[in-house]
């Protein structure tokens, strides 16, 4: 497992499985109309989209990290 192989080298290995993250890529794929934004937010129990900074701030290794604001609960 990559996480164990590289842990002593201070390299973290994770699978980040994000939900709706407010990024330029999401805008290119889905657009940013008021209707689209309302549709996305209606699916988010936390009431907003995540940010790239929230994804990057995780201090973990060897984990499949679902970062989607409670959407799959």
PDB file with one MODEL, atoms N, CA, C and O in Angstrom:
MODEL        1
ATOM      1  N   UNK A   1       0.846  -1.169   0.000  1.00  0.00           N
ATOM      2  CA  UNK A   1       0.000   0.000   0.000  1.00  0.00           C
ATOM      3  C   UNK A   1       0.894   1.235   0.000  1.00  0.00           C
ATOM      4  O   UNK A   1       1.822   1.335   0.802  1.00  0.00           O
ATOM      5  N   UNK A   2       0.617   2.159  -0.886  1.00  0.00           N
ATOM      6  CA  UNK A   2       1.453   3.352  -1.051  1.00  0.00           C
ATOM      7  C   UNK A   2       1.563   4.158   0.231  1.00  0.00           C
ATOM      8  O   UNK A   2       2.628   4.701   0.523  1.00  0.00           O
ATOM      9  N   UNK A   3       0.492   4.249   1.002  1.00  0.00           N
ATOM     10  CA  UNK A   3       0.537   5.038   2.238  1.00  0.00           C
ATOM     11  C   UNK A   3       1.589   4.510   3.198  1.00  0.00           C
ATOM     12  O   UNK A   3       2.304   5.294   3.821  1.00  0.00           O
ATOM     13  N   UNK A   4       1.696   3.194   3.326  1.00  0.00           N
ATOM     14  CA  UNK A   4       2.698   2.608   4.217  1.00  0.00           C
ATOM     15  C   UNK A   4       4.093   2.695   3.622  1.00  0.00           C
ATOM     16  O   UNK A   4       5.059   2.941   4.345  1.00  0.00           O
ATOM     17  N   UNK A   5       4.212   2.498   2.321  1.00  0.00           N
ATOM     18  CA  UNK A   5       5.507   2.539   1.658  1.00  0.00           C
ATOM     19  C   UNK A   5       6.173   3.911   1.786  1.00  0.00           C
ATOM     20  O   UNK A   5       7.396   3.992   1.906  1.00  0.00           O
ATOM     21  N   UNK A   6       5.393   4.976   1.762  1.00  0.00           N
ATOM     22  CA  UNK A   6       5.958   6.326   1.725  1.00  0.00           C
ATOM     23  C   UNK A   6       5.757   7.135   3.000  1.00  0.00           C
ATOM     24  O   UNK A   6       6.196   8.283   3.062  1.00  0.00           O
ATOM     25  N   UNK A   7       5.114   6.580   4.010  1.00  0.00           N
ATOM     26  CA  UNK A   7       4.828   7.320   5.247  1.00  0.00           C
ATOM     27  C   UNK A   7       6.088   7.870   5.908  1.00  0.00           C
ATOM     28  O   UNK A   7       6.085   9.017   6.354  1.00  0.00           O
ATOM     29  N   UNK A   8       7.160   7.091   5.986  1.00  0.00           N
ATOM     30  CA  UNK A   8       8.391   7.551   6.640  1.00  0.00           C
ATOM     31  C   UNK A   8       9.092   8.657   5.846  1.00  0.00           C
ATOM     32  O   UNK A   8       9.953   9.356   6.381  1.00  0.00           O
ATOM     33  N   UNK A   9       8.725   8.815   4.578  1.00  0.00           N
ATOM     34  CA  UNK A   9       9.286   9.900   3.758  1.00  0.00           C
ATOM     35  C   UNK A   9       8.417  11.152   3.811  1.00  0.00           C
ATOM     36  O   UNK A   9       8.616  12.096   3.047  1.00  0.00           O
ATOM     37  N   UNK A  10       7.437  11.141   4.740  1.00  0.00           N
ATOM     38  CA  UNK A  10       6.528  12.275   4.922  1.00  0.00           C
ATOM     39  C   UNK A  10       5.695  12.552   3.667  1.00  0.00           C
ATOM     40  O   UNK A  10       5.365  13.697   3.358  1.00  0.00           O
ATOM     41  N   UNK A  11       5.363  11.465   2.951  1.00  0.00           N
ATOM     42  CA  UNK A  11       4.502  11.561   1.774  1.00  0.00           C
ATOM     43  C   UNK A  11       3.174  10.906   2.130  1.00  0.00           C
ATOM     44  O   UNK A  11       3.134   9.741   2.528  1.00  0.00           O
ATOM     45  N   UNK A  12       2.095  11.654   1.985  1.00  0.00           N
ATOM     46  CA  UNK A  12       0.770  11.125   2.288  1.00  0.00           C
ATOM     47  C   UNK A  12       0.130  10.579   1.014  1.00  0.00           C
ATOM     48  O   UNK A  12       0.255  11.181  -0.053  1.00  0.00           O
ATOM     49  N   UNK A  13      -0.546   9.452   1.123  1.00  0.00           N
ATOM     50  CA  UNK A  13      -1.234   8.840  -0.017  1.00  0.00           C
ATOM     51  C   UNK A  13      -2.695   8.648   0.358  1.00  0.00           C
ATOM     52  O   UNK A  13      -3.016   7.854   1.242  1.00  0.00           O
ATOM     53  N   UNK A  14      -3.567   9.363  -0.305  1.00  0.00           N
ATOM     54  CA  UNK A  14      -4.988   9.320  -0.007  1.00  0.00           C
ATOM     55  C   UNK A  14      -5.783   9.277  -1.298  1.00  0.00           C
ATOM     56  O   UNK A  14      -5.297   9.678  -2.356  1.00  0.00           O
ATOM     57  N   UNK A  15      -6.995   8.792  -1.202  1.00  0.00           N
ATOM     58  CA  UNK A  15      -7.950   8.888  -2.302  1.00  0.00           C
ATOM     59  C   UNK A  15      -9.001   9.886  -1.861  1.00  0.00           C
ATOM     60  O   UNK A  15      -9.805   9.588  -0.978  1.00  0.00           O
ATOM     61  N   UNK A  16      -9.008  11.045  -2.451  1.00  0.00           N
ATOM     62  CA  UNK A  16      -9.979  12.072  -2.098  1.00  0.00           C
ATOM     63  C   UNK A  16     -11.180  11.919  -3.023  1.00  0.00           C
ATOM     64  O   UNK A  16     -11.040  11.957  -4.246  1.00  0.00           O
ATOM     65  N   UNK A  17     -12.351  11.749  -2.438  1.00  0.00           N
ATOM     66  CA  UNK A  17     -13.584  11.516  -3.188  1.00  0.00           C
ATOM     67  C   UNK A  17     -14.532  12.684  -2.919  1.00  0.00           C
ATOM     68  O   UNK A  17     -15.439  12.570  -2.095  1.00  0.00           O
ATOM     69  N   UNK A  18     -14.328  13.792  -3.603  1.00  0.00           N
ATOM     70  CA  UNK A  18     -15.099  14.990  -3.257  1.00  0.00           C
ATOM     71  C   UNK A  18     -16.527  14.961  -3.796  1.00  0.00           C
ATOM     72  O   UNK A  18     -16.836  14.291  -4.781  1.00  0.00           O
ATOM     73  N   UNK A  19     -17.365  15.703  -3.123  1.00  0.00           N
ATOM     74  CA  UNK A  19     -18.720  15.965  -3.607  1.00  0.00           C
ATOM     75  C   UNK A  19     -18.677  17.241  -4.432  1.00  0.00           C
ATOM     76  O   UNK A  19     -17.789  17.412  -5.268  1.00  0.00           O
ATOM     77  N   UNK A  20     -19.621  18.128  -4.205  1.00  0.00           N
ATOM     78  CA  UNK A  20     -19.695  19.379  -4.956  1.00  0.00           C
ATOM     79  C   UNK A  20     -18.721  20.395  -4.362  1.00  0.00           C
ATOM     80  O   UNK A  20     -18.959  20.965  -3.297  1.00  0.00           O
ATOM     81  N   UNK A  21     -17.634  20.600  -5.072  1.00  0.00           N
ATOM     82  CA  UNK A  21     -16.616  21.554  -4.648  1.00  0.00           C
ATOM     83  C   UNK A  21     -16.658  22.724  -5.620  1.00  0.00           C
ATOM     84  O   UNK A  21     -16.638  22.527  -6.835  1.00  0.00           O
ATOM     85  N   UNK A  22     -16.716  23.926  -5.093  1.00  0.00           N
ATOM     86  CA  UNK A  22     -16.862  25.128  -5.909  1.00  0.00           C
ATOM     87  C   UNK A  22     -15.529  25.469  -6.580  1.00  0.00           C
ATOM     88  O   UNK A  22     -14.700  26.179  -6.011  1.00  0.00           O
ATOM     89  N   UNK A  23     -15.338  24.958  -7.784  1.00  0.00           N
ATOM     90  CA  UNK A  23     -14.097  25.159  -8.533  1.00  0.00           C
ATOM     91  C   UNK A  23     -14.409  25.614  -9.955  1.00  0.00           C
ATOM     92  O   UNK A  23     -15.537  25.458 -10.422  1.00  0.00           O
ATOM     93  N   UNK A  24     -13.417  26.177 -10.648  1.00  0.00           N
ATOM     94  CA  UNK A  24     -13.621  26.536 -12.056  1.00  0.00           C
ATOM     95  C   UNK A  24     -13.999  25.329 -12.919  1.00  0.00           C
ATOM     96  O   UNK A  24     -14.766  25.476 -13.870  1.00  0.00           O
ATOM     97  N   UNK A  25     -13.479  24.146 -12.608  1.00  0.00           N
ATOM     98  CA  UNK A  25     -13.814  22.962 -13.383  1.00  0.00           C
ATOM     99  C   UNK A  25     -15.303  22.635 -13.249  1.00  0.00           C
ATOM    100  O   UNK A  25     -15.956  22.300 -14.237  1.00  0.00           O
ATOM    101  N   UNK A  26     -15.833  22.728 -12.045  1.00  0.00           N
ATOM    102  CA  UNK A  26     -17.265  22.467 -11.849  1.00  0.00           C
ATOM    103  C   UNK A  26     -18.092  23.449 -12.677  1.00  0.00           C
ATOM    104  O   UNK A  26     -19.099  23.068 -13.275  1.00  0.00           O
ATOM    105  N   UNK A  27     -17.668  24.706 -12.710  1.00  0.00           N
ATOM    106  CA  UNK A  27     -18.393  25.714 -13.497  1.00  0.00           C
ATOM    107  C   UNK A  27     -18.355  25.393 -14.987  1.00  0.00           C
ATOM    108  O   UNK A  27     -19.354  25.559 -15.687  1.00  0.00           O
ATOM    109  N   UNK A  28     -17.198  24.933 -15.472  1.00  0.00           N
ATOM    110  CA  UNK A  28     -17.089  24.577 -16.891  1.00  0.00           C
ATOM    111  C   UNK A  28     -17.983  23.403 -17.252  1.00  0.00           C
ATOM    112  O   UNK A  28     -18.583  23.380 -18.326  1.00  0.00           O
ATOM    113  N   UNK A  29     -18.072  22.437 -16.365  1.00  0.00           N
ATOM    114  CA  UNK A  29     -18.839  21.226 -16.652  1.00  0.00           C
ATOM    115  C   UNK A  29     -20.340  21.460 -16.491  1.00  0.00           C
ATOM    116  O   UNK A  29     -21.128  21.051 -17.343  1.00  0.00           O
ATOM    117  N   UNK A  30     -20.737  22.117 -15.402  1.00  0.00           N
ATOM    118  CA  UNK A  30     -22.157  22.241 -15.082  1.00  0.00           C
ATOM    119  C   UNK A  30     -22.733  23.634 -15.293  1.00  0.00           C
ATOM    120  O   UNK A  30     -23.951  23.804 -15.260  1.00  0.00           O
ATOM    121  N   UNK A  31     -21.889  24.627 -15.508  1.00  0.00           N
ATOM    122  CA  UNK A  31     -22.378  25.995 -15.633  1.00  0.00           C
ATOM    123  C   UNK A  31     -22.613  26.618 -14.269  1.00  0.00           C
ATOM    124  O   UNK A  31     -22.469  25.966 -13.235  1.00  0.00           O
ATOM    125  N   UNK A  32     -22.978  27.888 -14.285  1.00  0.00           N
ATOM    126  CA  UNK A  32     -23.197  28.575 -13.014  1.00  0.00           C
ATOM    127  C   UNK A  32     -24.448  29.442 -13.093  1.00  0.00           C
ATOM    128  O   UNK A  32     -24.428  30.617 -12.725  1.00  0.00           O
ATOM    129  N   UNK A  33     -25.520  28.855 -13.570  1.00  0.00           N
ATOM    130  CA  UNK A  33     -26.784  29.573 -13.589  1.00  0.00           C
ATOM    131  C   UNK A  33     -27.385  29.517 -12.184  1.00  0.00           C
ATOM    132  O   UNK A  33     -27.040  28.631 -11.403  1.00  0.00           O
ATOM    133  N   UNK A  34     -28.270  30.441 -11.858  1.00  0.00           N
ATOM    134  CA  UNK A  34     -28.930  30.374 -10.548  1.00  0.00           C
ATOM    135  C   UNK A  34     -29.667  29.043 -10.338  1.00  0.00           C
ATOM    136  O   UNK A  34     -29.704  28.523  -9.223  1.00  0.00           O
ATOM    137  N   UNK A  35     -30.246  28.499 -11.402  1.00  0.00           N
ATOM    138  CA  UNK A  35     -30.957  27.230 -11.294  1.00  0.00           C
ATOM    139  C   UNK A  35     -30.000  26.073 -10.977  1.00  0.00           C
ATOM    140  O   UNK A  35     -30.305  25.215 -10.148  1.00  0.00           O
ATOM    141  N   UNK A  36     -28.844  26.061 -11.643  1.00  0.00           N
ATOM    142  CA  UNK A  36     -27.858  25.007 -11.395  1.00  0.00           C
ATOM    143  C   UNK A  36     -27.317  25.104  -9.975  1.00  0.00           C
ATOM    144  O   UNK A  36     -27.195  24.090  -9.288  1.00  0.00           O
ATOM    145  N   UNK A  37     -26.999  26.294  -9.536  1.00  0.00           N
ATOM    146  CA  UNK A  37     -26.490  26.486  -8.170  1.00  0.00           C
ATOM    147  C   UNK A  37     -27.537  26.018  -7.152  1.00  0.00           C
ATOM    148  O   UNK A  37     -27.193  25.340  -6.184  1.00  0.00           O
ATOM    149  N   UNK A  38     -28.802  26.370  -7.358  1.00  0.00           N
ATOM    150  CA  UNK A  38     -29.876  25.954  -6.443  1.00  0.00           C
ATOM    151  C   UNK A  38     -30.020  24.437  -6.437  1.00  0.00           C
ATOM    152  O   UNK A  38     -30.249  23.843  -5.383  1.00  0.00           O
ATOM    153  N   UNK A  39     -29.887  23.796  -7.611  1.00  0.00           N
ATOM    154  CA  UNK A  39     -29.976  22.337  -7.700  1.00  0.00           C
ATOM    155  C   UNK A  39     -28.864  21.672  -6.896  1.00  0.00           C
ATOM    156  O   UNK A  39     -29.098  20.714  -6.160  1.00  0.00           O
ATOM    157  N   UNK A  40     -27.655  22.196  -7.049  1.00  0.00           N
ATOM    158  CA  UNK A  40     -26.510  21.630  -6.320  1.00  0.00           C
ATOM    159  C   UNK A  40     -26.680  21.832  -4.820  1.00  0.00           C
ATOM    160  O   UNK A  40     -26.492  20.896  -4.042  1.00  0.00           O
ATOM    161  N   UNK A  41     -27.032  23.039  -4.412  1.00  0.00           N
ATOM    162  CA  UNK A  41     -27.167  23.321  -2.979  1.00  0.00           C
ATOM    163  C   UNK A  41     -28.306  22.525  -2.338  1.00  0.00           C
ATOM    164  O   UNK A  41     -28.237  22.197  -1.154  1.00  0.00           O
ATOM    165  N   UNK A  42     -29.344  22.215  -3.101  1.00  0.00           N
ATOM    166  CA  UNK A  42     -30.451  21.419  -2.572  1.00  0.00           C
ATOM    167  C   UNK A  42     -29.995  20.005  -2.205  1.00  0.00           C
ATOM    168  O   UNK A  42     -30.642  19.348  -1.390  1.00  0.00           O
ATOM    169  N   UNK A  43     -28.905  19.531  -2.785  1.00  0.00           N
ATOM    170  CA  UNK A  43     -28.385  18.192  -2.509  1.00  0.00           C
ATOM    171  C   UNK A  43     -27.349  18.182  -1.393  1.00  0.00           C
ATOM    172  O   UNK A  43     -26.887  17.114  -0.994  1.00  0.00           O
ATOM    173  N   UNK A  44     -26.980  19.347  -0.884  1.00  0.00           N
ATOM    174  CA  UNK A  44     -25.925  19.447   0.122  1.00  0.00           C
ATOM    175  C   UNK A  44     -26.505  19.653   1.515  1.00  0.00           C
ATOM    176  O   UNK A  44     -27.001  20.741   1.808  1.00  0.00           O
ATOM    177  N   UNK A  45     -26.459  18.641   2.385  1.00  0.00           N
ATOM    178  CA  UNK A  45     -26.984  18.790   3.743  1.00  0.00           C
ATOM    179  C   UNK A  45     -26.316  19.923   4.517  1.00  0.00           C
ATOM    180  O   UNK A  45     -26.930  20.526   5.397  1.00  0.00           O
ATOM    181  N   UNK A  46     -25.070  20.208   4.191  1.00  0.00           N
ATOM    182  CA  UNK A  46     -24.347  21.262   4.904  1.00  0.00           C
ATOM    183  C   UNK A  46     -24.776  22.660   4.438  1.00  0.00           C
ATOM    184  O   UNK A  46     -24.454  23.659   5.082  1.00  0.00           O
ATOM    185  N   UNK A  47     -25.509  22.724   3.310  1.00  0.00           N
ATOM    186  CA  UNK A  47     -26.078  23.984   2.844  1.00  0.00           C
ATOM    187  C   UNK A  47     -25.196  24.827   1.952  1.00  0.00           C
ATOM    188  O   UNK A  47     -25.547  25.958   1.617  1.00  0.00           O
ATOM    189  N   UNK A  48     -24.050  24.285   1.564  1.00  0.00           N
ATOM    190  CA  UNK A  48     -23.133  25.023   0.690  1.00  0.00           C
ATOM    191  C   UNK A  48     -22.205  24.036   0.018  1.00  0.00           C
ATOM    192  O   UNK A  48     -22.117  22.876   0.419  1.00  0.00           O
ATOM    193  N   UNK A  49     -21.504  24.511  -1.019  1.00  0.00           N
ATOM    194  CA  UNK A  49     -20.476  23.680  -1.644  1.00  0.00           C
ATOM    195  C   UNK A  49     -19.187  23.802  -0.831  1.00  0.00           C
ATOM    196  O   UNK A  49     -18.977  24.775  -0.107  1.00  0.00           O
ATOM    197  N   UNK A  50     -18.351  22.813  -0.970  1.00  0.00           N
ATOM    198  CA  UNK A  50     -17.047  22.857  -0.332  1.00  0.00           C
ATOM    199  C   UNK A  50     -16.093  23.736  -1.124  1.00  0.00           C
ATOM    200  O   UNK A  50     -16.401  24.171  -2.233  1.00  0.00           O
ATOM    201  N   UNK A  51     -14.937  23.987  -0.540  1.00  0.00           N
ATOM    202  CA  UNK A  51     -13.899  24.778  -1.203  1.00  0.00           C
ATOM    203  C   UNK A  51     -12.647  23.926  -1.378  1.00  0.00           C
ATOM    204  O   UNK A  51     -12.438  22.971  -0.630  1.00  0.00           O
ATOM    205  N   UNK A  52     -11.816  24.263  -2.358  1.00  0.00           N
ATOM    206  CA  UNK A  52     -10.554  23.525  -2.513  1.00  0.00           C
ATOM    207  C   UNK A  52      -9.693  23.587  -1.260  1.00  0.00           C
ATOM    208  O   UNK A  52      -9.000  22.621  -0.939  1.00  0.00           O
ATOM    209  N   UNK A  53      -9.725  24.700  -0.554  1.00  0.00           N
ATOM    210  CA  UNK A  53      -8.920  24.840   0.668  1.00  0.00           C
ATOM    211  C   UNK A  53      -9.353  23.836   1.732  1.00  0.00           C
ATOM    212  O   UNK A  53      -8.519  23.318   2.475  1.00  0.00           O
ATOM    213  N   UNK A  54     -10.654  23.561   1.806  1.00  0.00           N
ATOM    214  CA  UNK A  54     -11.137  22.577   2.785  1.00  0.00           C
ATOM    215  C   UNK A  54     -10.657  21.175   2.444  1.00  0.00           C
ATOM    216  O   UNK A  54     -10.369  20.384   3.342  1.00  0.00           O
ATOM    217  N   UNK A  55     -10.568  20.861   1.177  1.00  0.00           N
ATOM    218  CA  UNK A  55     -10.068  19.555   0.758  1.00  0.00           C
ATOM    219  C   UNK A  55      -8.585  19.437   1.090  1.00  0.00           C
ATOM    220  O   UNK A  55      -8.147  18.420   1.628  1.00  0.00           O
ATOM    221  N   UNK A  56      -7.813  20.468   0.774  1.00  0.00           N
ATOM    222  CA  UNK A  56      -6.357  20.436   0.962  1.00  0.00           C
ATOM    223  C   UNK A  56      -5.945  20.422   2.427  1.00  0.00           C
ATOM    224  O   UNK A  56      -4.834  19.993   2.738  1.00  0.00           O
ATOM    225  N   UNK A  57      -6.798  20.872   3.331  1.00  0.00           N
ATOM    226  CA  UNK A  57      -6.427  21.000   4.741  1.00  0.00           C
ATOM    227  C   UNK A  57      -6.426  19.678   5.503  1.00  0.00           C
ATOM    228  O   UNK A  57      -6.001  19.648   6.658  1.00  0.00           O
ATOM    229  N   UNK A  58      -6.882  18.594   4.901  1.00  0.00           N
ATOM    230  CA  UNK A  58      -6.956  17.309   5.613  1.00  0.00           C
ATOM    231  C   UNK A  58      -5.557  16.787   5.920  1.00  0.00           C
ATOM    232  O   UNK A  58      -4.699  16.753   5.037  1.00  0.00           O
ATOM    233  N   UNK A  59      -5.322  16.378   7.167  1.00  0.00           N
ATOM    234  CA  UNK A  59      -4.043  15.813   7.598  1.00  0.00           C
ATOM    235  C   UNK A  59      -4.259  14.330   7.866  1.00  0.00           C
ATOM    236  O   UNK A  59      -4.471  13.913   9.005  1.00  0.00           O
ATOM    237  N   UNK A  60      -4.201  13.540   6.796  1.00  0.00           N
ATOM    238  CA  UNK A  60      -4.444  12.100   6.892  1.00  0.00           C
ATOM    239  C   UNK A  60      -3.521  11.374   5.932  1.00  0.00           C
ATOM    240  O   UNK A  60      -2.949  11.986   5.030  1.00  0.00           O
ATOM    241  N   UNK A  61      -3.375  10.079   6.125  1.00  0.00           N
ATOM    242  CA  UNK A  61      -2.664   9.249   5.168  1.00  0.00           C
ATOM    243  C   UNK A  61      -3.269   7.857   5.160  1.00  0.00           C
ATOM    244  O   UNK A  61      -3.727   7.370   6.194  1.00  0.00           O
ATOM    245  N   UNK A  62      -3.271   7.212   3.995  1.00  0.00           N
ATOM    246  CA  UNK A  62      -3.787   5.859   3.857  1.00  0.00           C
ATOM    247  C   UNK A  62      -5.294   5.750   4.014  1.00  0.00           C
ATOM    248  O   UNK A  62      -5.794   4.769   4.564  1.00  0.00           O
ATOM    249  N   UNK A  63      -6.010   6.737   3.542  1.00  0.00           N
ATOM    250  CA  UNK A  63      -7.452   6.773   3.768  1.00  0.00           C
ATOM    251  C   UNK A  63      -8.185   7.170   2.497  1.00  0.00           C
ATOM    252  O   UNK A  63      -7.717   8.033   1.754  1.00  0.00           O
ATOM    253  N   UNK A  64      -9.332   6.547   2.241  1.00  0.00           N
ATOM    254  CA  UNK A  64     -10.223   6.996   1.166  1.00  0.00           C
ATOM    255  C   UNK A  64     -11.155   8.011   1.804  1.00  0.00           C
ATOM    256  O   UNK A  64     -12.094   7.640   2.508  1.00  0.00           O
ATOM    257  N   UNK A  65     -10.907   9.251   1.567  1.00  0.00           N
ATOM    258  CA  UNK A  65     -11.571  10.341   2.281  1.00  0.00           C
ATOM    259  C   UNK A  65     -12.730  10.889   1.474  1.00  0.00           C
ATOM    260  O   UNK A  65     -12.528  11.516   0.433  1.00  0.00           O
ATOM    261  N   UNK A  66     -13.939  10.656   1.948  1.00  0.00           N
ATOM    262  CA  UNK A  66     -15.123  11.197   1.305  1.00  0.00           C
ATOM    263  C   UNK A  66     -15.340  12.606   1.868  1.00  0.00           C
ATOM    264  O   UNK A  66     -15.608  12.769   3.059  1.00  0.00           O
ATOM    265  N   UNK A  67     -15.224  13.608   1.015  1.00  0.00           N
ATOM    266  CA  UNK A  67     -15.312  15.008   1.437  1.00  0.00           C
ATOM    267  C   UNK A  67     -16.464  15.633   0.670  1.00  0.00           C
ATOM    268  O   UNK A  67     -16.257  16.251  -0.374  1.00  0.00           O
ATOM    269  N   UNK A  68     -17.681  15.475   1.187  1.00  0.00           N
ATOM    270  CA  UNK A  68     -18.834  15.915   0.419  1.00  0.00           C
ATOM    271  C   UNK A  68     -19.935  16.530   1.275  1.00  0.00           C
ATOM    272  O   UNK A  68     -21.095  16.540   0.863  1.00  0.00           O
ATOM    273  N   UNK A  69     -19.605  17.032   2.432  1.00  0.00           N
ATOM    274  CA  UNK A  69     -20.562  17.784   3.227  1.00  0.00           C
ATOM    275  C   UNK A  69     -21.757  17.000   3.744  1.00  0.00           C
ATOM    276  O   UNK A  69     -22.782  17.606   4.057  1.00  0.00           O
ATOM    277  N   UNK A  70     -21.673  15.712   3.845  1.00  0.00           N
ATOM    278  CA  UNK A  70     -22.757  14.895   4.378  1.00  0.00           C
ATOM    279  C   UNK A  70     -23.727  14.375   3.337  1.00  0.00           C
ATOM    280  O   UNK A  70     -24.775  13.832   3.686  1.00  0.00           O
ATOM    281  N   UNK A  71     -23.400  14.528   2.074  1.00  0.00           N
ATOM    282  CA  UNK A  71     -24.303  14.156   0.993  1.00  0.00           C
ATOM    283  C   UNK A  71     -24.648  12.667   0.986  1.00  0.00           C
ATOM    284  O   UNK A  71     -25.766  12.306   0.619  1.00  0.00           O
ATOM    285  N   UNK A  72     -23.731  11.805   1.377  1.00  0.00           N
ATOM    286  CA  UNK A  72     -23.996  10.369   1.307  1.00  0.00           C
ATOM    287  C   UNK A  72     -24.512   9.782   2.618  1.00  0.00           C
ATOM    288  O   UNK A  72     -24.667   8.564   2.713  1.00  0.00           O
ATOM    289  N   UNK A  73     -24.777  10.588   3.609  1.00  0.00           N
ATOM    290  CA  UNK A  73     -25.299  10.071   4.886  1.00  0.00           C
ATOM    291  C   UNK A  73     -26.728   9.634   4.753  1.00  0.00           C
ATOM    292  O   UNK A  73     -27.326   9.175   5.726  1.00  0.00           O
TER     293      UNK A  73
ENDMDL
END
